[in-house]
Amino acid sequence: IIVNKQINDRFFLESNKGLDNPSGVVICDEVVQKDRANFYLIAQRVNQGTATPTHYLILDNQGSSLSFEDIIQITYNMTF
């Protein structure tokens, strides 16, 4: 798994106050690379500025019995 924190992507949630920073959010649809197993995780809560997501790219999962969803859940539990 490659972990990349130096990215320029930002994600927002629309609320009744306008745009908010999401926290504890996993993004694994729509904006990720379709040809690779990868996801974004926003594991911090910020009150000012924008939350920086972390991008996870799974290179090889051949020798593991973990599914893609299992890897996402373990990563989420370890970081948030």
MIGU-291829 format. One record per residue: z, y, x of N, C-alpha, C in turn; residue in one letter. Coordinates in steps of 0.1 Angstrom, whole numbers. Atoms other than C-alpha are relative to their C-alpha. Layout:
% MIGU-291829
@n.zz=Z n.yy=Y n.xx=X ca.zz=Z ca.yy=Y ca.xx=X c.zz=Z c.yy=Y c.xx=X aa=A
...
***
This chain:
% MIGU-291829
@n.zz=0 n.yy=-12 n.xx=9 ca.zz=0 ca.yy=0 ca.xx=0 c.zz=0 c.yy=12 c.xx=9 aa=I
@n.zz=0 n.yy=-13 n.xx=-7 ca.zz=-9 ca.yy=34 ca.xx=13 c.zz=6 c.yy=11 c.xx=-9 aa=I
@n.zz=-7 n.yy=-10 n.xx=8 ca.zz=14 ca.yy=62 ca.xx=2 c.zz=-5 c.yy=14 c.xx=6 aa=V
@n.zz=5 n.yy=-13 n.xx=-5 ca.zz=-1 ca.yy=97 ca.xx=4 c.zz=7 c.yy=12 c.xx=-8 aa=N
@n.zz=-6 n.yy=-11 n.xx=6 ca.zz=20 ca.yy=128 ca.xx=-3 c.zz=-7 c.yy=13 c.xx=2 aa=K
@n.zz=7 n.yy=-13 n.xx=-3 ca.zz=-4 ca.yy=154 ca.xx=11 c.zz=-13 c.yy=0 c.xx=-8 aa=Q
@n.zz=12 n.yy=-1 n.xx=9 ca.zz=-27 ca.yy=158 ca.xx=-19 c.zz=1 c.yy=13 c.xx=-7 aa=I
@n.zz=1 n.yy=-13 n.xx=7 ca.zz=-38 ca.yy=188 ca.xx=-39 c.zz=0 c.yy=-1 c.xx=-15 aa=N
@n.zz=0 n.yy=2 n.xx=14 ca.zz=-37 ca.yy=172 ca.xx=-73 c.zz=13 c.yy=4 c.xx=-6 aa=D
@n.zz=-12 n.yy=-4 n.xx=8 ca.zz=-13 ca.yy=186 ca.xx=-99 c.zz=-2 c.yy=-4 c.xx=-14 aa=R
@n.zz=1 n.yy=4 n.xx=14 ca.zz=-5 ca.yy=174 ca.xx=-134 c.zz=10 c.yy=8 c.xx=-8 aa=F
@n.zz=-8 n.yy=-8 n.xx=9 ca.zz=10 ca.yy=193 ca.xx=-163 c.zz=1 c.yy=-6 c.xx=-14 aa=F
@n.zz=-1 n.yy=4 n.xx=14 ca.zz=23 ca.yy=185 ca.xx=-198 c.zz=0 c.yy=13 c.xx=-9 aa=L
@n.zz=1 n.yy=-11 n.xx=9 ca.zz=15 ca.yy=208 ca.xx=-227 c.zz=12 c.yy=-1 c.xx=-10 aa=E
@n.zz=-11 n.yy=-1 n.xx=9 ca.zz=46 ca.yy=218 ca.xx=-247 c.zz=0 c.yy=12 c.xx=-8 aa=S
@n.zz=0 n.yy=-12 n.xx=8 ca.zz=56 ca.yy=244 ca.xx=-272 c.zz=3 c.yy=13 c.xx=8 aa=N
@n.zz=-2 n.yy=-12 n.xx=-9 ca.zz=66 ca.yy=267 ca.xx=-243 c.zz=-12 c.yy=3 c.xx=9 aa=K
@n.zz=12 n.yy=-2 n.xx=-9 ca.zz=32 ca.yy=263 ca.xx=-226 c.zz=-2 c.yy=-13 c.xx=9 aa=G
@n.zz=2 n.yy=11 n.xx=-9 ca.zz=26 ca.yy=241 ca.xx=-196 c.zz=13 c.yy=-3 c.xx=8 aa=L
@n.zz=-12 n.yy=5 n.xx=-7 ca.zz=55 ca.yy=221 ca.xx=-181 c.zz=-3 c.yy=-10 c.xx=11 aa=D
@n.zz=1 n.yy=11 n.xx=-10 ca.zz=60 ca.yy=200 ca.xx=-150 c.zz=5 c.yy=-13 c.xx=-6 aa=N
@n.zz=-5 n.yy=13 n.xx=4 ca.zz=62 ca.yy=163 ca.xx=-158 c.zz=9 c.yy=-5 c.xx=10 aa=P
@n.zz=-8 n.yy=7 n.xx=-9 ca.zz=89 ca.yy=142 ca.xx=-142 c.zz=2 c.yy=-14 c.xx=-4 aa=S
@n.zz=-1 n.yy=14 n.xx=3 ca.zz=92 ca.yy=105 ca.xx=-140 c.zz=-12 c.yy=-6 c.xx=-7 aa=G
@n.zz=13 n.yy=4 n.xx=6 ca.zz=55 ca.yy=101 ca.xx=-149 c.zz=-8 c.yy=-8 c.xx=9 aa=V
@n.zz=10 n.yy=8 n.xx=-8 ca.zz=31 ca.yy=74 ca.xx=-137 c.zz=-13 c.yy=3 c.xx=-7 aa=V
@n.zz=14 n.yy=-2 n.xx=5 ca.zz=-6 ca.yy=82 ca.xx=-140 c.zz=-9 c.yy=-11 c.xx=6 aa=I
@n.zz=8 n.yy=11 n.xx=-5 ca.zz=-28 ca.yy=52 ca.xx=-138 c.zz=-13 c.yy=-2 c.xx=-8 aa=C
@n.zz=13 n.yy=0 n.xx=8 ca.zz=-57 ca.yy=60 ca.xx=-162 c.zz=-7 c.yy=13 c.xx=2 aa=D
@n.zz=8 n.yy=-12 n.xx=2 ca.zz=-84 ca.yy=85 ca.xx=-165 c.zz=-3 c.yy=8 c.xx=14 aa=E
@n.zz=2 n.yy=-8 n.xx=-11 ca.zz=-80 ca.yy=105 ca.xx=-132 c.zz=1 c.yy=-8 c.xx=13 aa=V
@n.zz=-1 n.yy=8 n.xx=-12 ca.zz=-76 ca.yy=76 ca.xx=-107 c.zz=-13 c.yy=-6 c.xx=3 aa=V
@n.zz=12 n.yy=6 n.xx=-4 ca.zz=-103 ca.yy=59 ca.xx=-87 c.zz=-2 c.yy=-13 c.xx=-8 aa=Q
@n.zz=3 n.yy=12 n.xx=9 ca.zz=-119 ca.yy=32 ca.xx=-110 c.zz=-2 c.yy=-12 c.xx=8 aa=K
@n.zz=3 n.yy=12 n.xx=-7 ca.zz=-129 ca.yy=9 ca.xx=-82 c.zz=11 c.yy=-5 c.xx=9 aa=D
@n.zz=-11 n.yy=4 n.xx=-8 ca.zz=-95 ca.yy=6 ca.xx=-66 c.zz=13 c.yy=0 c.xx=-8 aa=R
@n.zz=-13 n.yy=1 n.xx=7 ca.zz=-59 ca.yy=-3 ca.xx=-77 c.zz=8 c.yy=12 c.xx=6 aa=A
@n.zz=-7 n.yy=-12 n.xx=-5 ca.zz=-42 ca.yy=31 ca.xx=-74 c.zz=6 c.yy=7 c.xx=-12 aa=N
@n.zz=-7 n.yy=-8 n.xx=11 ca.zz=-18 ca.yy=54 ca.xx=-93 c.zz=7 c.yy=12 c.xx=6 aa=F
@n.zz=-8 n.yy=-12 n.xx=-4 ca.zz=1 ca.yy=87 ca.xx=-91 c.zz=13 c.yy=-2 c.xx=-6 aa=Y
@n.zz=-13 n.yy=0 n.xx=5 ca.zz=38 ca.yy=90 ca.xx=-95 c.zz=6 c.yy=13 c.xx=3 aa=L
@n.zz=-7 n.yy=-12 n.xx=-1 ca.zz=57 ca.yy=122 ca.xx=-101 c.zz=15 c.yy=-4 c.xx=-1 aa=I
@n.zz=-14 n.yy=5 n.xx=0 ca.zz=93 ca.yy=113 ca.xx=-91 c.zz=11 c.yy=11 c.xx=1 aa=A
@n.zz=-10 n.yy=-11 n.xx=-1 ca.zz=110 ca.yy=147 ca.xx=-89 c.zz=-1 c.yy=9 c.xx=-12 aa=Q
@n.zz=0 n.yy=-10 n.xx=11 ca.zz=120 ca.yy=173 ca.xx=-114 c.zz=1 c.yy=14 c.xx=7 aa=R
@n.zz=-1 n.yy=-13 n.xx=-6 ca.zz=113 ca.yy=209 ca.xx=-104 c.zz=1 c.yy=11 c.xx=-11 aa=V
@n.zz=-2 n.yy=-11 n.xx=9 ca.zz=124 ca.yy=241 ca.xx=-121 c.zz=-10 c.yy=12 c.xx=2 aa=N
@n.zz=8 n.yy=-11 n.xx=-3 ca.zz=101 ca.yy=265 ca.xx=-103 c.zz=-12 c.yy=-5 c.xx=9 aa=Q
@n.zz=11 n.yy=5 n.xx=-8 ca.zz=66 ca.yy=260 ca.xx=-89 c.zz=-6 c.yy=-13 c.xx=-7 aa=G
@n.zz=6 n.yy=12 n.xx=6 ca.zz=47 ca.yy=227 ca.xx=-95 c.zz=5 c.yy=-12 c.xx=8 aa=T
@n.zz=-4 n.yy=13 n.xx=-6 ca.zz=57 ca.yy=191 ca.xx=-89 c.zz=-11 c.yy=-6 c.xx=7 aa=A
@n.zz=10 n.yy=7 n.xx=-7 ca.zz=38 ca.yy=173 ca.xx=-63 c.zz=0 c.yy=-15 c.xx=-2 aa=T
@n.zz=0 n.yy=15 n.xx=2 ca.zz=27 ca.yy=138 ca.xx=-72 c.zz=-2 c.yy=-7 c.xx=13 aa=P
@n.zz=3 n.yy=9 n.xx=-12 ca.zz=25 ca.yy=109 ca.xx=-47 c.zz=-11 c.yy=-9 c.xx=-5 aa=T
@n.zz=11 n.yy=9 n.xx=3 ca.zz=-7 ca.yy=89 ca.xx=-46 c.zz=3 c.yy=-14 c.xx=7 aa=H
@n.zz=-2 n.yy=13 n.xx=-6 ca.zz=-3 ca.yy=51 ca.xx=-41 c.zz=-13 c.yy=-8 c.xx=-1 aa=Y
@n.zz=12 n.yy=8 n.xx=-1 ca.zz=-33 ca.yy=30 ca.xx=-31 c.zz=3 c.yy=-14 c.xx=5 aa=L
@n.zz=-3 n.yy=14 n.xx=-4 ca.zz=-30 ca.yy=-8 ca.xx=-31 c.zz=-12 c.yy=-5 c.xx=6 aa=I
@n.zz=12 n.yy=5 n.xx=-8 ca.zz=-53 ca.yy=-21 ca.xx=-4 c.zz=-2 c.yy=-15 c.xx=-2 aa=L
@n.zz=1 n.yy=14 n.xx=1 ca.zz=-45 ca.yy=-58 ca.xx=-6 c.zz=12 c.yy=-6 c.xx=-7 aa=D
@n.zz=-10 n.yy=6 n.xx=8 ca.zz=-25 ca.yy=-78 ca.xx=-31 c.zz=-3 c.yy=-15 c.xx=-1 aa=N
@n.zz=4 n.yy=14 n.xx=0 ca.zz=-39 ca.yy=-113 ca.xx=-23 c.zz=11 c.yy=-10 c.xx=1 aa=Q
@n.zz=-10 n.yy=10 n.xx=-3 ca.zz=-8 ca.yy=-130 ca.xx=-10 c.zz=13 c.yy=2 c.xx=-9 aa=G
@n.zz=-12 n.yy=-3 n.xx=9 ca.zz=16 ca.yy=-116 ca.xx=-37 c.zz=-2 c.yy=-5 c.xx=-14 aa=S
@n.zz=1 n.yy=4 n.xx=14 ca.zz=24 ca.yy=-129 ca.xx=-71 c.zz=3 c.yy=12 c.xx=-9 aa=S
@n.zz=-2 n.yy=-12 n.xx=8 ca.zz=30 ca.yy=-93 ca.xx=-83 c.zz=-13 c.yy=5 c.xx=-6 aa=L
@n.zz=12 n.yy=-6 n.xx=7 ca.zz=6 ca.yy=-78 ca.xx=-108 c.zz=0 c.yy=15 c.xx=3 aa=S
@n.zz=1 n.yy=-14 n.xx=-2 ca.zz=-6 ca.yy=-42 ca.xx=-106 c.zz=11 c.yy=7 c.xx=-8 aa=F
@n.zz=-11 n.yy=-6 n.xx=8 ca.zz=19 ca.yy=-33 ca.xx=-134 c.zz=13 c.yy=-3 c.xx=6 aa=E
@n.zz=-12 n.yy=3 n.xx=-7 ca.zz=47 ca.yy=-50 ca.xx=-115 c.zz=2 c.yy=9 c.xx=11 aa=D
@n.zz=-1 n.yy=-9 n.xx=-12 ca.zz=40 ca.yy=-29 ca.xx=-84 c.zz=3 c.yy=14 c.xx=-5 aa=I
@n.zz=-3 n.yy=-14 n.xx=6 ca.zz=40 ca.yy=3 ca.xx=-106 c.zz=14 c.yy=0 c.xx=-4 aa=I
@n.zz=-14 n.yy=0 n.xx=5 ca.zz=73 ca.yy=-7 ca.xx=-122 c.zz=10 c.yy=0 c.xx=12 aa=Q
@n.zz=-9 n.yy=0 n.xx=-12 ca.zz=90 ca.yy=-15 ca.xx=-88 c.zz=0 c.yy=13 c.xx=7 aa=I
@n.zz=1 n.yy=-13 n.xx=-6 ca.zz=77 ca.yy=17 ca.xx=-73 c.zz=8 c.yy=11 c.xx=-8 aa=T
@n.zz=-6 n.yy=-9 n.xx=9 ca.zz=89 ca.yy=37 ca.xx=-103 c.zz=15 c.yy=-1 c.xx=1 aa=Y
@n.zz=-15 n.yy=2 n.xx=-1 ca.zz=124 ca.yy=21 ca.xx=-102 c.zz=6 c.yy=4 c.xx=13 aa=N
@n.zz=-5 n.yy=-4 n.xx=-13 ca.zz=128 ca.yy=27 ca.xx=-65 c.zz=0 c.yy=15 c.xx=3 aa=M
@n.zz=1 n.yy=-14 n.xx=-4 ca.zz=118 ca.yy=63 ca.xx=-65 c.zz=6 c.yy=10 c.xx=-11 aa=T
@n.zz=-4 n.yy=-10 n.xx=10 ca.zz=129 ca.yy=79 ca.xx=-98 c.zz=14 c.yy=-3 c.xx=-4 aa=F
***
